[in-house]
Amino acid sequence: MNRVEITDPHDPRLADYVRLRESSLRRRLETEHGLFIAEGTKVILRAVAAGYRPRSFLLAPRWLDDLAEVLAEHDDVPVYVVSEALAEQVTGFHVHRGALASLHRHLRHTVNDLLGMRRVVVCEDIVDHTNIGAIVRCAAGLGWDGVLLAPRAADPLYRRAIKVSMGAVFSLPWARLDDWHATPALLREAGFRTIALALREDAVDLPQLPVGPDDRIALLLGTEGDGLSEHWIASADRVARIPMSAGVDSLNVAAAAAIGCYALGSASG
């Protein structure tokens, strides 16, 4: 193990881990340096098992044994051993799971890869990292094949998205679309039947939506607050809604994604 004890929160070797809660800073830093942060031993193990190469580890002493096998396999990678108080100073929050890793970022799938799949969730400008992580986890857990992201959607490899997905972002294929406006036509040309989840008077209740066993489905989900754009709704093959009661008009987008994935997946047999 390449173990390095660090007691100075300003040590430049810890630069990958600074101010993890500041999303704008992290987006710039992680993009420029081609990295992402995994939090917690389970998530770190899943990232490494999925083939992402570690740059470094930041660990409280009590987590060394849990990651001993991975640390031995990557004995050229520095393991920065710090107190939990110092980890909090560096990261800007209490790292209650006590373990962080910085890993090399690389895109594993292309849009064309996903256009050849059977069931995909398509996220239009969903900006909350927690929602993106939850949607990826739902899609993976309910047997869907992948997730396509509009250009302005949140980053699945941001720490919060990874944590909420419990590492599903490492196993479920995802890719970022280049052209928001052309996306509906792109999906149609690829042979998908596009289903938009939206609050529209002409929307069909989701349980009543006919779905055939041979249908290739793209489930369209809109951004928090405003929902899907008029352009994506107008371009969809069908518009569906989740029946609601008690005066509630809609669900959080991640909850809606789970219901949509289950309903359309179950309908397909």
ROVEXFI-803321 format. One record per residue (C-alpha): residue number from 1; residue in one letter; x, y, z. Coordinates in steps of 0.05 Angstrom, whole numbers, plus 5000, padded with zeros to 4 digits. Layout:
N
{NUM, 'a', {X, Y, Z}}
...
END
This chain:
269
{1, 'm', {5000, 5000, 5000}}
{2, 'n', {5025, 5069, 4981}}
{3, 'r', {5004, 5098, 5048}}
{4, 'v', {5015, 5173, 5060}}
{5, 'e', {4996, 5204, 5127}}
{6, 'i', {4972, 5276, 5118}}
{7, 't', {4959, 5326, 5174}}
{8, 'd', {4956, 5391, 5136}}
{9, 'p', {4887, 5406, 5104}}
{10, 'h', {4922, 5452, 5054}}
{11, 'd', {4968, 5397, 5028}}
{12, 'p', {4966, 5404, 4951}}
{13, 'r', {4963, 5329, 4944}}
{14, 'l', {4891, 5333, 4969}}
{15, 'a', {4869, 5380, 4912}}
{16, 'd', {4822, 5329, 4882}}
{17, 'y', {4779, 5331, 4946}}
{18, 'v', {4772, 5405, 4961}}
{19, 'r', {4703, 5435, 4974}}
{20, 'l', {4662, 5377, 4949}}
{21, 'r', {4595, 5412, 4962}}
{22, 'e', {4609, 5470, 4915}}
{23, 's', {4579, 5442, 4851}}
{24, 's', {4603, 5498, 4804}}
{25, 'l', {4674, 5492, 4829}}
{26, 'r', {4671, 5416, 4825}}
{27, 'r', {4644, 5416, 4754}}
{28, 'r', {4702, 5458, 4731}}
{29, 'l', {4755, 5420, 4770}}
{30, 'e', {4730, 5351, 4752}}
{31, 't', {4722, 5367, 4678}}
{32, 'e', {4790, 5400, 4673}}
{33, 'h', {4826, 5343, 4708}}
{34, 'g', {4784, 5286, 4682}}
{35, 'l', {4764, 5258, 4749}}
{36, 'f', {4704, 5243, 4793}}
{37, 'i', {4695, 5228, 4867}}
{38, 'a', {4666, 5164, 4897}}
{39, 'e', {4642, 5166, 4969}}
{40, 'g', {4636, 5105, 5015}}
{41, 't', {4669, 5038, 5011}}
{42, 'k', {4613, 5003, 4973}}
{43, 'v', {4611, 5056, 4920}}
{44, 'i', {4687, 5057, 4914}}
{45, 'l', {4688, 4982, 4905}}
{46, 'r', {4634, 4985, 4852}}
{47, 'a', {4671, 5040, 4814}}
{48, 'v', {4736, 5001, 4813}}
{49, 'a', {4701, 4936, 4795}}
{50, 'a', {4668, 4972, 4736}}
{51, 'g', {4736, 4989, 4709}}
{52, 'y', {4747, 5061, 4731}}
{53, 'r', {4821, 5072, 4750}}
{54, 'p', {4834, 5105, 4817}}
{55, 'r', {4878, 5167, 4821}}
{56, 's', {4881, 5168, 4897}}
{57, 'f', {4844, 5148, 4960}}
{58, 'l', {4827, 5192, 5020}}
{59, 'l', {4812, 5148, 5080}}
{60, 'a', {4803, 5151, 5154}}
{61, 'p', {4845, 5096, 5186}}
{62, 'r', {4784, 5053, 5205}}
{63, 'w', {4767, 5042, 5131}}
{64, 'l', {4835, 5014, 5110}}
{65, 'd', {4816, 4942, 5125}}
{66, 'd', {4750, 4946, 5086}}
{67, 'l', {4788, 4968, 5023}}
{68, 'a', {4850, 4927, 5035}}
{69, 'e', {4841, 4883, 4973}}
{70, 'v', {4830, 4942, 4926}}
{71, 'l', {4889, 4980, 4956}}
{72, 'a', {4933, 4920, 4946}}
{73, 'e', {4912, 4913, 4873}}
{74, 'h', {4928, 4987, 4862}}
{75, 'd', {4991, 4992, 4904}}
{76, 'd', {5019, 5047, 4860}}
{77, 'v', {4961, 5093, 4877}}
{78, 'p', {4971, 5140, 4937}}
{79, 'v', {4927, 5127, 4998}}
{80, 'y', {4921, 5191, 5037}}
{81, 'v', {4905, 5173, 5109}}
{82, 'v', {4874, 5230, 5148}}
{83, 's', {4833, 5242, 5210}}
{84, 'e', {4758, 5250, 5200}}
{85, 'a', {4765, 5322, 5225}}
{86, 'l', {4816, 5337, 5171}}
{87, 'a', {4773, 5304, 5118}}
{88, 'e', {4717, 5351, 5138}}
{89, 'q', {4763, 5412, 5133}}
{90, 'v', {4784, 5392, 5062}}
{91, 't', {4717, 5371, 5034}}
{92, 'g', {4672, 5421, 5069}}
{93, 'f', {4626, 5370, 5101}}
{94, 'h', {4626, 5313, 5150}}
{95, 'v', {4648, 5251, 5111}}
{96, 'h', {4607, 5204, 5154}}
{97, 'r', {4625, 5145, 5110}}
{98, 'g', {4698, 5160, 5122}}
{99, 'a', {4722, 5139, 5053}}
{100, 'l', {4732, 5177, 4988}}
{101, 'a', {4767, 5160, 4923}}
{102, 's', {4786, 5202, 4863}}
{103, 'l', {4780, 5163, 4798}}
{104, 'h', {4795, 5176, 4725}}
{105, 'r', {4734, 5199, 4688}}
{106, 'h', {4720, 5168, 4620}}
{107, 'l', {4657, 5160, 4578}}
{108, 'r', {4641, 5087, 4568}}
{109, 'h', {4582, 5091, 4520}}
{110, 't', {4561, 5134, 4461}}
{111, 'v', {4493, 5159, 4441}}
{112, 'n', {4495, 5109, 4383}}
{113, 'd', {4505, 5052, 4432}}
{114, 'l', {4441, 5071, 4468}}
{115, 'l', {4402, 5082, 4404}}
{116, 'g', {4410, 5008, 4391}}
{117, 'm', {4377, 4989, 4457}}
{118, 'r', {4305, 4969, 4472}}
{119, 'r', {4285, 5011, 4533}}
{120, 'v', {4317, 5079, 4548}}
{121, 'v', {4299, 5136, 4595}}
{122, 'v', {4312, 5205, 4565}}
{123, 'c', {4324, 5263, 4613}}
{124, 'e', {4311, 5333, 4587}}
{125, 'd', {4351, 5384, 4627}}
{126, 'i', {4341, 5351, 4695}}
{127, 'v', {4390, 5393, 4735}}
{128, 'd', {4388, 5362, 4804}}
{129, 'h', {4443, 5311, 4814}}
{130, 't', {4402, 5273, 4866}}
{131, 'n', {4346, 5264, 4816}}
{132, 'i', {4394, 5240, 4762}}
{133, 'g', {4424, 5189, 4809}}
{134, 'a', {4355, 5164, 4831}}
{135, 'i', {4331, 5159, 4758}}
{136, 'v', {4392, 5118, 4738}}
{137, 'r', {4381, 5073, 4798}}
{138, 'c', {4307, 5064, 4781}}
{139, 'a', {4323, 5049, 4708}}
{140, 'a', {4376, 4998, 4727}}
{141, 'g', {4334, 4965, 4781}}
{142, 'l', {4272, 4959, 4737}}
{143, 'g', {4308, 4928, 4679}}
{144, 'w', {4315, 4986, 4630}}
{145, 'd', {4375, 4988, 4584}}
{146, 'g', {4403, 5058, 4591}}
{147, 'v', {4394, 5133, 4602}}
{148, 'l', {4403, 5189, 4552}}
{149, 'l', {4417, 5259, 4578}}
{150, 'a', {4401, 5325, 4545}}
{151, 'p', {4461, 5372, 4539}}
{152, 'r', {4442, 5412, 4602}}
{153, 'a', {4424, 5354, 4646}}
{154, 'a', {4463, 5341, 4710}}
{155, 'd', {4526, 5299, 4711}}
{156, 'p', {4516, 5225, 4731}}
{157, 'l', {4588, 5223, 4755}}
{158, 'y', {4579, 5280, 4805}}
{159, 'r', {4589, 5255, 4876}}
{160, 'r', {4517, 5263, 4897}}
{161, 'a', {4489, 5229, 4835}}
{162, 'i', {4537, 5170, 4846}}
{163, 'k', {4518, 5165, 4919}}
{164, 'v', {4443, 5166, 4908}}
{165, 's', {4448, 5116, 4851}}
{166, 'm', {4489, 5069, 4897}}
{167, 'g', {4538, 5060, 4840}}
{168, 'a', {4486, 5044, 4787}}
{169, 'v', {4517, 5099, 4744}}
{170, 'f', {4577, 5053, 4736}}
{171, 's', {4537, 4994, 4710}}
{172, 'l', {4479, 5023, 4671}}
{173, 'p', {4498, 5052, 4603}}
{174, 'w', {4487, 5127, 4596}}
{175, 'a', {4508, 5180, 4546}}
{176, 'r', {4498, 5254, 4534}}
{177, 'l', {4461, 5279, 4473}}
{178, 'd', {4493, 5334, 4430}}
{179, 'd', {4431, 5368, 4403}}
{180, 'w', {4369, 5382, 4447}}
{181, 'h', {4325, 5404, 4389}}
{182, 'a', {4341, 5344, 4345}}
{183, 't', {4331, 5291, 4399}}
{184, 'p', {4258, 5272, 4384}}
{185, 'a', {4275, 5262, 4310}}
{186, 'l', {4337, 5223, 4329}}
{187, 'l', {4297, 5176, 4373}}
{188, 'r', {4243, 5167, 4320}}
{189, 'e', {4294, 5151, 4266}}
{190, 'a', {4326, 5100, 4312}}
{191, 'g', {4259, 5064, 4316}}
{192, 'f', {4236, 5084, 4386}}
{193, 'r', {4165, 5096, 4406}}
{194, 't', {4171, 5159, 4448}}
{195, 'i', {4127, 5166, 4511}}
{196, 'a', {4126, 5235, 4543}}
{197, 'l', {4106, 5240, 4617}}
{198, 'a', {4070, 5306, 4622}}
{199, 'l', {4009, 5340, 4652}}
{200, 'r', {3966, 5350, 4590}}
{201, 'e', {3891, 5346, 4581}}
{202, 'd', {3902, 5299, 4522}}
{203, 'a', {3949, 5254, 4562}}
{204, 'v', {3931, 5180, 4571}}
{205, 'd', {3932, 5151, 4641}}
{206, 'l', {3996, 5111, 4643}}
{207, 'p', {3963, 5044, 4662}}
{208, 'q', {3917, 5051, 4601}}
{209, 'l', {3974, 5063, 4552}}
{210, 'p', {3978, 5005, 4503}}
{211, 'v', {4049, 4978, 4497}}
{212, 'g', {4066, 4919, 4453}}
{213, 'p', {4119, 4867, 4469}}
{214, 'd', {4160, 4888, 4408}}
{215, 'd', {4156, 4963, 4421}}
{216, 'r', {4223, 4998, 4432}}
{217, 'i', {4207, 5052, 4484}}
{218, 'a', {4240, 5118, 4500}}
{219, 'l', {4210, 5148, 4563}}
{220, 'l', {4217, 5224, 4562}}
{221, 'l', {4224, 5260, 4630}}
{222, 'g', {4225, 5336, 4639}}
{223, 't', {4263, 5383, 4683}}
{224, 'e', {4243, 5398, 4755}}
{225, 'g', {4188, 5450, 4760}}
{226, 'd', {4171, 5463, 4687}}
{227, 'g', {4170, 5391, 4663}}
{228, 'l', {4181, 5373, 4590}}
{229, 's', {4188, 5427, 4537}}
{230, 'e', {4131, 5438, 4488}}
{231, 'h', {4178, 5417, 4432}}
{232, 'w', {4192, 5348, 4463}}
{233, 'i', {4118, 5338, 4481}}
{234, 'a', {4094, 5357, 4412}}
{235, 's', {4145, 5310, 4380}}
{236, 'a', {4127, 5250, 4424}}
{237, 'd', {4086, 5191, 4397}}
{238, 'r', {4043, 5191, 4460}}
{239, 'v', {4035, 5234, 4521}}
{240, 'a', {4021, 5198, 4587}}
{241, 'r', {4007, 5219, 4658}}
{242, 'i', {4007, 5184, 4725}}
{243, 'p', {3937, 5187, 4756}}
{244, 'm', {3939, 5228, 4820}}
{245, 's', {3891, 5242, 4878}}
{246, 'a', {3884, 5284, 4942}}
{247, 'g', {3895, 5348, 4903}}
{248, 'v', {3967, 5329, 4885}}
{249, 'd', {3981, 5344, 4812}}
{250, 's', {4048, 5309, 4802}}
{251, 'l', {4106, 5271, 4833}}
{252, 'n', {4179, 5286, 4839}}
{253, 'v', {4212, 5268, 4773}}
{254, 'a', {4252, 5210, 4803}}
{255, 'a', {4188, 5180, 4832}}
{256, 'a', {4153, 5189, 4766}}
{257, 'a', {4212, 5155, 4731}}
{258, 'a', {4205, 5094, 4776}}
{259, 'i', {4130, 5088, 4762}}
{260, 'g', {4140, 5099, 4688}}
{261, 'c', {4196, 5047, 4683}}
{262, 'y', {4155, 4996, 4722}}
{263, 'a', {4090, 5008, 4684}}
{264, 'l', {4121, 5006, 4615}}
{265, 'g', {4168, 4950, 4632}}
{266, 's', {4112, 4908, 4660}}
{267, 'a', {4068, 4923, 4601}}
{268, 's', {4122, 4898, 4554}}
{269, 'g', {4123, 4831, 4589}}
END
